[in-house]
């Protein structure tokens, strides 16, 4: 293993210095909670009776006597969301494994789990980002009963894992393991799916063909197989030491997946305060683990949504990271994976080529990851060079591949697909935003064109249908930040702008909103901070202004004189009463208090 890369060391040092006060306060608060509220010890007999009422007589005796540790399960199961449907049987597996290991387990609570794939372009999408915070609160409610010695978190998709992390960190004294469900088997290729979407956007095929294509892509239980936010979540949980090694990308409903779920229950009992290997989550999620997460995100071309979520997760542990940290780490982290939208392969191909064990080994050997971290597996990050397997029905861990099984999908650090991670911090008179250029061809990374300003993605789609966008332009979509409408993903823009780019036009997107974690191809500066509703300068842009986007240089400028620019009023769209319908009105208070995207929204 090489010496620590100097840039990684310096960024870690500045994050630690920046976070010194808030991290110390978090750890002190966690310790006070552990001292003041030891599991079960502070509960009255009536409290305990309520908690144990549905258990068998033998189980009641074990818990009442303190003879058995108890696992609290937080589940995000529902059978609409393909990634979470496999969780239906997990509590039974966990309870059986816990009993065999001398412990017990109870479902402590459930969290909502909405699907961005279902709500894209619909009113529910405006509740998606804030569902993360509802999930965090739901997890906290489940664990607040204080009858648990450890926790298992069952969640996998976009806002769900970040929410579960934030919630779990409120109980930082509890050992906690995240238990994934795995990806669905591969369907049609991502390229074929994207082609049909563009054909539909251009009116070249009907809805029947589009639906047939989509159902061949999303066809069974498990996460969607592209490398969006859901699979980026699983990568992060593993490299941050919150999964068992190699757990991220094993298919659901397989013997190996069930064995890993049982092993998580057994392992979390081993790391409670009752044993000799106490590992609370507050010690796992530290500055080095967060930096490891950023590095791995860059090395795999992961979801831009984590420039929001990882910030919020870190802050829940008292750790303050900024987009400058992402930018500096991206500049020295080689891109080692080509997974759609950064390539043709899906996450199953990545896993088969060597997956997380190979990736982590390469990054460790290049000095880009901190090895000396605390993990739920025990020891440092080197344990995650291994991958799980079943041998004669028994779960074992063995060394991962020494060479990539497919160098077109997963490569060595010495032969990267790109010298950097492909994420850029964009700055200029339009504010601060981010762009993911790892999926954007070099010839599309510089756009200079007149702006066309819109206030909704529906306006863009309508203009395209009217034939008004057949030209070079920068698409500016405002009023899409957390305070404006909950910051929905602007999924409808991807096929429209992609089709225009394929026709030879120079196009780009600039917005204070979000894009799908799997978006790519078209240059898109997103998450502009501050947003228009907080006085963001993107509200000063007018249709016809020349805007220059230079992804290589990291600049985003409206070519307007300083005097005229500062004199312009920031345009605020009038409130639409319909925006409070379909449940969105319940989130008005959260929107009003939301921080900027750079602060974690």
N, C-alpha and C positions, 0 to 999 in steps of 0.2 A: 504494500500500500504506500502510495507516494505521500510526501509531505503535503500538508494542507495548502491549497492554492492561496496565494497572498490576498487576492480579491475577496475570496470567500471568508478568509480570516478577518479582513478589515471590515467587511459588511457586518459580520457577526459581532465584532467588537463594538461597532457604533450602535447596532440594535440593542446590545446589552446595556450600553451606557445610556441610550435614549430611554430605555425601559426600566432603569434601575429602581426608580421610585415606585412606579406602578406595579412592577413585578414583585417587589418586596411587600407591598401592601396586599397583593393577591395571596402570596404565600402565607403571610401573617394571618390574614382572614381565614384561609383554609385551615391553618393549624388551630386557630381559636375554635372553629366549628368542630374539628375533630375532638378537641379537648372538652368542649361544652356539651356536645351531643353524640357521645359514643353510641353506636348502633344498639338499639333496644334497651340500653341501660337506663335511659331517662324516661322510658315509657311506663305508664301505670298498668296495673293488671287489666283494667278495662281496655286500654289501648291495645295491649298485646292480644287480648281475647278477640278483638275485632280483626286483627291482622291474621290470626291463625284459624279463625272460625271454619273456613272451608277445607282445612287440611285433615288428614287422617289422624287418629289418636296418637300413633307413633311419631308422626311428624311434629305434632303439637308438643309432645314431650321433649323431642330433641331441641326444638327452638326455645321452648320455655326454660329449659335447663341450661341453655347456652352450649350444648354439646355439638351443634352443627352450624356451620356458617351458611348464610342465606344469600342467594343471588337475586337481585332485582333485574327483571327483563323489561327493557323499554322497546316496544315493537312498533313499527310503522306498517304493519301488514294491512293490505287491502287486496281484493282480487280483481280490481280494475287495472291497477298499475302492474305491468308485466314483470318489472324488476322486483316487486315486493310481494307478488302472489306466492312465490315459494316459501315465504316466511310463515305461512299458515301452520306448517307442521314443526317449525323450529322449537316452540316451547316444549313440546313433548320430548324432542331429542335432548334438549337442554336439561329438563327435569330428570330424565332417566340417567344422563351422564353425571349430573350433580349427585344423585342418590348413590350411584356406584362409587363416587369419590368421597362419600361421607358428608355431603352437604345437601342443601335443598335449594329450590329455585321457584320464584313466583313471577308471574307477569305483573310488574309494578304499575304499568300504564301504557297507553297507546298514544301515538302522535298522528296528526294528519299527514298524508303523503299524496300530494297532487302531482299530476303529470304535465310537464310543460309541453310534451308532444301532443297532448289532447287539447290543452288550453291555448296553444299558439294562435294568435290572431283573434282571440275571443276575450270577452270581459274577464274570465277567470285568470287570464295571464297577468292582470294588473294586481292580483293578490299573491302572485307566485313568490316574489322576492320577500315580502313580509311574512310569508308562511314559514320562512326560516326562523323568524323570531318567535312565532307561535309554537313551532316545533320545540325550540329551546325551552319555552315556558312549560309546554306539555311534559317534556322530559323531567323538568324540575319538579313539577307537581307529582309525577309518579315516584320520584326518589325522595320526596319530602316526607313520606311516611316514616322514614328513618328506622326501618327494620331490616336493612340490607348491609351486608359486609362487602359486597362487590356488585358490579353492574355489567350487563351485557347489552350492547346497543345494536338493534337490528334495523339497519337502514342503508340505502345505497345511492339514491338518486340526487338530483340537482341541489335543492335547498335542504334536503332531509339530513344528509350527513353533516353539513356545516351546522345546522340547528342542533343536532344531537351532540356534536362536540361542544358547542357553546353551553348547552344544558348540562352536560356531564361535568364540565369544568366548574360549575357552581357547587359541585360536590367533589372538589378536587382531592379530598382525603380518601375517596373510594377507588380501589383498583377497578379499571374499566377496560373491556376489550370490545372492539367493533367486529361484528360478525356479518360478512357480506353474503349475498345470495348468488352472485356470478352472472355472466352474460348469457344471453340466448345463443343458440347455435347460429351459424352464419346463414343469411338468406341471400337474396340477389346482391350483386355488387353495389357498392356505394356510387360508383360512376354511372351505372345503369339507372339507379334511383334518381340521381341528380339530373340526368339527361331527360327523363320523363317529366320531372318537375318543370324544367325549363321549357319543354315542348308545350306543356299545359299553359305556362305563363304567356307563351307566344301564340296561343290558340291553335297549335298544331295537333293537339290530341284532346279528347274529351275527358270528362270526369271519370268515366268508367275505366279507362285505361290508367288514369292516375291512381284510382283507388286500388286497382289490381296490383300495380307496382308497389304501392305503399304496404299492402298486406303481405306481399312476398318479402318485403324488407323487415317488417315488424310482425313476426309470425308465431312467436311462442313465449314461454316464460323466460325471464331473465332481462338484464339490461339491454338496451339498444347497443348494437355492436360497434357503432362509430365511436371515435374518441372525443366525446363531448364531456359535459360536466360530470355526469354520473360515473363514467369510467375514470375520469380524472380524480374524482373523489376516492375511488378505490385505490388508485395508485398512491395518493397522498396518505391514506390511512396506513398503507404498508410501509412507505418510506419514513413515516413519522413514528413507526413503532407501535401502532395501535391495533394492527392485525396480527394474527399468527403468520409466520413467514409463508409466502406463496399462496395465501388465501384469496387474493383479490379476484382472479379470473378463472376459477374452476366452475364449470357449468352447474346449474341447479339440478336437483333431483338425480344426483349421481352418488354412488357409494363414497367417493372421495369427498364430495361436498358435505355429506352427512357426517363423515368422520371428522372433518375439520370443525364442524359446528359442535360436535360432542367434545372435541379437544379444547375448544375455547372455554366451554363450561368447566372442564377439569382444570385448565390452566388458571382461570380467574380465581378459583378456590385456593390454588397454591400460592397466590400472591396477595392474599388478604393479610390484615394486621395480625391474624392468629398464627401465621407461619413465620418462616425465617427469610422470606423473599418478598417482603412487603413492597409493593410497587403501585402507589397511588397515581392517578392520572395527572395530578399536578406536577409530578416529577418527570413524567414522560413528555408532556407538552411544554418544553422549555425553548430558549432562544435557538439552540442548535437544531432541535427538531423542526422548528419553523423554517429555519434557513435550509435545512435538508429538503423540506417540502417545496420551497421555491426553486431550488436547483433541479429537482426531479421534474417539476412542472415545465421548466425551460427545456430540459433534455428530451422531453417527450412531446413538446408542442402542445401542452395541455390547454384546458379551457380558460379563456379570458375571464370567465365569471369568477375565477379564483383571485383575480386582482381586487375583487370585492370580498369574497367569502373568506379567503385565508387571512385577510386583514382583520375581519370581524372575529374569526376563531382565535387568532393570536391575541387580540385585545381582551378576550374573555379570560386569558391566562396572564393578563398584565403585560403583554409584550406588544410594543408599538413598531409596526413596519409600515413603510411608505412605498409608493411607486418608484421612487429613486432606488430603493433596495432591489426591487424586481428588475429594473433597467440595468443596474450595475452587475447583477448576477447573470442576467441574460447575455450580457456582452462577453462573458468568459465561459459560458456553459455550452458545450457542443451539442447540436441536435443529433440524437442517437436513434430516434424512432421515426418511422414513416407510417403513420396510421391516419386513416381518413379523418379530417379533411387535409391532412398534410401529406397524404399518400393514398394509394389504392387499397392497402390492406385494412382489415378490421382488427378489433382487439383480440379476437381468437387467433389470428395469424401472429400477432405480436406475442401472445402467450406461448404459442407453439414454437416460435423462433428462439425462445429463451426467457421471455417475459421479465418479470420483476427481478428474479435472481440474477440474471445476466446483466440487466441494466444497473442494478445496485452495485454489483461487483465492478463493473467498468467505472462507475462514478467514484467508488471508493479508491480504486487503483489510480485514478487520475487526480486524487486529492481534492475532489470537489464536494464530497460529503463528509460530515462529521461522523466518525465511527464511534467515538466515545459518548454515546447517548444511552439513556435508559429506555428500554423497550419492554413490552409485555411478555416477550419471549425470553427475556433474561439476557444479561450481557449487553454487548454493543450491537451496532448495526450489522456486523459481519454475519450474525445468525441469519440474516435475510439474503445471504448469498445462496441459501439452500431452498429447495422446493419440496413440497410434500408428495408422497406416493403411498399406495397401498401395496404391501408385500404380505402375501398369505392372509389377507384380510386385516392386517395391522397397519396403522398409520405410522409412517417413518418419514424423516427428513433426510435428504441426500443432497450432495453438491449439485448446483445448477450446471448448465452447459458451459463448457470452457470456450466454445466457439458458437457464434450465432447460427441458428438453424436456417436462417434466411437473411443474408446480409442486405437484401433490398428492403427489409422491414426493420431490422434491428442490427445496428452496427457497433463497431468498437470505437472507443473514444479517440483512438489514433487515426481513425478513418471516418470522421463524422459526415453526415449529410450536409451540415452547415457548421461553420466555426462558432456560431452563436445560437442562442435559443429562439431567436425570431420574435421576441416581444420587445416593443419599443415604447418608451415614454415619449409622448408627443406634446410639444409645448409651443406656445405662440400667443398671439393676441386673441385667440379663441378659447384659451384656457389650457388645462392639462387633461390629457386623455391617454388611452393606450391603443396600440394596434398590434395585431398578430400577423407578422409578415412571413412566418414560416410556411404558410399555405398560399402566399401571394407570389406569383412569378416576378422575377427582377424587373421585367419590362413594364410592370404595372405598379411599381412602388413609388413612382413620381407622377403626380397628376396636377396640372394647372389648368383650371377651367372656370367658367362662370358658375356661380352658385344658383341653385333653385331651391327656395325655402319652402318647407312643408311643416305642418303641425301634427300630422298623423301619418302612419304608414298607409292607411286607406287612401289618403290623398295622393300618395305616390303611385299606388296601384291604379287609381282612376286616371291619373295623368298618362300613365303608360298605355292604358287601354285606348285613350283618345289619340294616341300617336304623338304626344308632345315631348317625348323623351328620347327621340332618335337623334342624339347629338352628344357632344362632349359636355359634361357638366359635373359639378359636385353637389350631391344630394344632401341637403342640410335638413335634418328632422329634429325639431325642437320640442320642448315640453314633454319629454319622455323620461325625466329623472325620478328619483324616489319621491320627492315632495309633490311632483306634478301628478303622477298617476301610478306610482308604485314601481316604476321602471320595468315595464314588460320587455321581453325579448321581441325584437322587431323582425320576426321570422319571415314575414311576407316580402321583405325587401330583397332577400337573398336570390330567389329565382329571377326576379325582375332585373336587378342590377347585373347578375351573372349573365343573363341573356344579352343584355346590351353590350357588355364587355366582349362577349363572344362575337358580336356583330362588328366589332372593330372600334367601338366608341371608347374614349377615355373617361371612365366614370369612377367615382369614389363616394363613400358615405361619411358624413360627419354628424354626430349626434350626442346628446347627453343621455341617451338610452343605452340599452344592452342589445347585444346580438346573441344568437345561439352559441353555446360553447363549441359547436361543431362548424361554425361558419368560417369561411376562408375565401380564397380565390380573388375576391374584389377587395381593394384596399378600403378599410373601414376604421376610422378613428372613433372610438366609442367611449362611454363613461365620462364624457367631458365634465370636468369639475371646475368651479361650481356649476350646477345646472341652471337653466334659465330662471326657475322659480326661486333660486337663491342669489339672483343677480349675475348669473354667468354671462360672460361676454358673447357667447354664441347667439344670445338674444339680440345682438346688434347687427347680425348679418342680414343683408337685404338681397333679394333675387337680382342677379346681374353682377354682384361683387365678384371680382376675380379672387379665387381661393387657391393657394398653393399647398399641396400636401407632399411632403418629402419624407417618406418612411425611413430611408437610409440615414438622413440627417436628424430625424426626430423633430421636424418643425411643421407647424400648421399655422398658416397666416392668411388673413384676409388682407388683400392689397388695397388698403384704405389709409389715408393719412391719419396720423395720430390725432390731430385736432378734430377731424371729422368723426373719427372712431369714438373718441371720448364724449363728443357732443351728442351722439345718437342715443335715443332712449332704448332701453331694453324692452322688447315687445313681450307682453304677457298675454296669452290667449284667454279669452273670457271663459268663465267656468260653465261647463255643460252639466246641467242637473242629471242627465242620463248617466253621467259618470259615477253616480252614487248607487246605481241599480245593481242587481245581481250580486249582492253581498259586499260590493266595494265600499259602500258607505260606512261599514263597520270598521274600516281601516283608516278613516279620516284622521284620527288622533295619531296613528303611527306615521302617516305621511307627513303630518305637520311637524313632527319631531325628528324626522330622518336626517342623518348626517350626510355628507357628501359621499359619492361612490369611493373616493380615495380613502375615506375614513371608515369604510366598511358598510356604508348605507344603513 
